[in-house]
Amino acid sequence: QGIGRDANATALVAAIIAMAHSLHLNVLAEGVETQQQAAFLLSHGCFAGQGFYYSKATPAEVFVDLLNKQGGQVLKDFGPRSESAISKSAKPI
C-alpha cells in the first residue's frame, strides 16, 4: 500500500522484485489496489498481480467463468491449495 507514498516501502518492493528476477523467479504482487501501484509494478518487471484493482473477491465459480471469458485456462483440479488458474490477461474489470 505504501508504493509511491512511502519511500522505504517503494524501495523495498523494487528491491524484492529485482532480487526475484536475479534468482530467475516469477513475481506475483498481492493487494494491488490502484492504477499507480499496477503501473509501478509493471515498470519494475512484475507482470502478475491480484487485488481490488483487478477484481473484488469472487466465489471460485465466478472466478473460473471470468478466466474463461478472458481467454485463460483453468486446470481441472481447482482447489484452494492448487495452482489452478493461468490468466493471460491482467486487465481490470
BELGI-V843770 format. One record per run of one state. SS is the DSSP state (~ for helix, > for strand, _ for the rest). FROM is the first residue (numbers start at 1). LEN is the number of residues. Records with the same first field share a line. If there is no record, write none. Layout:
BEGIN
SS=FROM-LEN, FROM-LEN
END
This chain:
BEGIN
_=1-6, 23-5, 31-4, 44-4, 51-9, 70-3, 75-10, 87-7
~=7-16, 35-9, 60-10
>=28-3, 48-3, 73-2, 85-2
END
